[in-house]
Amino acid sequence: MAFTRNRGSGDPNEPPKPMVSHEVEGLRELRQLAGKGQADIASALNIKQPSVSKIEKQTDMYLSTLRSYVEAIGGELELTVKLPERPVLRIHHLGTVSAVMAAKLSTRRKNDESSPRRRHG
């Protein structure tokens, strides 16, 4: 997928933002633009080629499936939200555990393991 650069607000210190300059009809066209075959995607995802065909025909799927597919063609999935009268927002950690959350979960598990458990009954 081709991108053009834009300075946005005109602030010279603001980094350029990618803007979509080409739209695709679906995953099949996206894969073809990336120069990949279904067999390439199947190998990267450790699935069979007919499963890739099925993914490409789906109209509804998990974000994790879409992310894996996009990464298999060499891309990176970005999720943006457009709210009325607000700038476009990018969601960074949807469907993933951030480092902060992972540390909290790890600490909680360690605390649970070290505290004595009460028996009821």
C-alpha positions in Angstrom: 0.0 0.0 0.0 1.4 3.4 -1.0 1.5 6.3 1.5 2.0 10.0 1.1 3.3 12.2 3.9 1.5 15.1 5.5 2.6 17.6 8.1 -1.0 17.9 9.6 -1.1 21.1 11.7 1.8 22.8 9.9 4.0 22.6 13.0 7.5 22.0 11.7 8.3 19.9 14.8 5.4 17.5 14.2 6.5 14.3 12.6 4.9 13.5 9.2 1.8 11.4 9.3 1.1 8.6 6.8 -2.1 9.2 4.7 -3.8 6.5 2.8 -3.3 7.1 -0.9 -4.7 3.7 -2.1 -7.8 1.8 -1.0 -8.2 -1.9 -1.5 -11.4 -4.0 -1.8 -10.3 -6.7 0.6 -7.6 -9.0 2.0 -7.0 -10.7 -1.3 -6.1 -7.5 -3.1 -4.0 -6.4 -0.1 -2.1 -9.7 -0.3 -1.6 -9.3 -4.0 -0.3 -5.8 -3.6 2.2 -7.2 -1.0 3.4 -9.7 -3.7 2.4 -12.7 -1.6 0.6 -15.9 -2.5 -1.9 -17.8 -0.4 0.7 -20.5 0.2 3.1 -17.8 1.6 0.4 -16.7 4.0 -0.6 -20.3 5.0 3.1 -21.0 5.8 3.5 -17.9 7.9 0.3 -18.6 9.8 0.9 -22.3 10.1 -2.4 -23.1 8.4 -3.5 -24.7 5.1 -4.0 -22.8 1.9 -7.8 -23.3 1.9 -8.0 -21.6 5.3 -6.3 -18.5 3.8 -8.9 -18.5 1.1 -11.6 -18.7 3.7 -10.1 -15.8 5.7 -10.0 -13.7 2.6 -13.7 -14.3 1.9 -14.9 -13.5 5.5 -16.9 -10.4 6.1 -16.5 -10.6 9.9 -13.5 -11.8 11.9 -11.5 -11.3 15.1 -9.0 -8.5 15.2 -6.4 -11.0 16.1 -7.0 -12.9 12.9 -6.8 -9.7 10.9 -3.6 -8.7 12.7 -2.0 -12.0 12.1 -2.9 -11.9 8.4 -1.6 -8.4 7.9 1.7 -9.3 9.7 2.0 -12.4 7.5 2.0 -10.2 4.4 4.7 -8.0 6.0 2.4 -5.2 7.3 1.4 -3.8 10.6 -2.3 -3.3 11.6 -3.2 0.1 12.9 -6.6 0.8 14.4 -7.9 4.4 14.4 -11.1 5.9 15.7 -12.8 9.0 14.4 -15.1 10.8 16.8 -17.2 13.8 16.0 -15.3 17.1 16.5 -12.1 15.3 17.7 -8.8 14.4 16.1 -8.3 10.9 14.8 -7.3 8.6 17.7 -5.0 5.6 17.4 -5.6 2.6 19.6 -2.2 1.0 20.5 -3.0 -1.9 22.8 -6.3 -3.4 21.8 -6.1 -7.1 22.0 -2.6 -7.1 23.5 -1.3 -7.0 27.0 0.8 -3.9 27.5 4.1 -4.2 29.5 2.5 -2.3 32.4 -0.5 -4.7 32.5 1.8 -7.7 32.2 3.8 -6.6 35.2 0.7 -6.0 37.2 -0.6 -9.5 36.3 2.7 -11.1 37.1 2.9 -9.4 40.5 -0.7 -10.3 41.3 0.0 -14.0 40.5 3.1 -14.0 42.7 1.2 -12.5 45.6 -1.6 -15.1 45.2 1.0 -17.9 45.2 2.8 -16.7 48.3 -0.3 -16.0 50.4 -1.7 -19.0 52.4 -4.9 -20.3 51.1 -7.8 -20.8 53.5 -9.7 -24.0 53.4 -13.5 -23.7 53.8 -15.4 -26.6 55.3 
